Amino acid sequence: MRLADTERTALWVASGLAGVVHLLAPGVLLRLASRAYRQVLAVEFDPKPGAKRRVRLVGVAFLAVAVALRRLLDR
């Protein structure tokens, strides 16, 4: 699949930004998820102990994907 330069850049930048947000604001993301679950799905979202740590781990994964995308797509 051929991607334009801007599309390639957008992929790794978006992944990197998602990673940074997950690392810096896990509580905000959990509150947003709770609100969305309640309003859209009509169910209660109850984060368990350690949820913030797991959200941060997802952020690390997003950053790793961003690095991999940058290396793969800049070829």
C-alpha positions in Angstrom: 0.0 0.0 0.0 1.4 3.4 -1.0 1.0 6.3 1.5 1.7 9.9 0.9 4.4 11.5 3.1 1.8 13.4 5.1 -0.2 10.1 5.7 3.0 8.4 6.9 3.8 11.3 9.2 0.3 11.4 10.6 0.4 7.7 11.5 3.5 7.8 13.7 2.7 11.3 15.1 -0.9 10.2 16.1 0.5 7.1 17.7 3.1 9.1 19.6 0.5 11.6 20.8 -1.8 8.8 22.0 1.1 7.4 23.9 1.9 10.7 25.6 -1.7 11.2 26.6 -1.9 7.7 28.0 1.3 8.3 30.0 0.5 11.8 31.3 -3.3 11.6 31.9 -4.5 8.1 32.7 -7.0 9.4 35.2 -8.6 11.7 32.7 -8.8 8.8 30.2 -10.4 6.6 32.8 -13.0 9.2 33.6 -13.8 9.8 30.0 -14.2 6.0 29.5 -16.5 5.9 32.5 -18.7 8.7 31.1 -18.8 7.2 27.6 -19.7 3.7 28.9 -22.5 5.3 31.0 -23.9 7.5 28.2 -23.4 5.3 25.2 -23.6 1.8 26.5 -25.8 2.4 29.5 -23.4 0.4 31.7 -21.2 1.2 34.7 -17.5 1.3 34.1 -15.6 0.5 37.3 -11.8 0.7 37.0 -10.1 -1.8 39.2 -7.0 -1.0 41.3 -4.0 -0.6 39.1 -6.0 0.7 36.1 -3.9 3.8 35.9 -0.7 1.7 35.7 -2.2 -0.4 32.9 -3.3 2.7 31.0 0.3 4.0 31.2 1.5 0.6 29.9 -0.7 1.1 26.9 0.9 4.5 26.5 4.3 2.8 26.4 3.0 0.4 23.7 1.7 3.3 21.7 5.1 5.0 21.8 6.8 1.8 20.8 4.5 1.5 17.8 5.2 5.2 16.9 8.9 4.5 16.9 8.4 1.3 14.8 6.2 3.2 12.3 8.6 6.0 11.9 11.4 3.6 11.2 9.4 1.4 8.8 7.6 4.2 6.9 10.7 6.4 6.5 12.4 3.9 4.2 
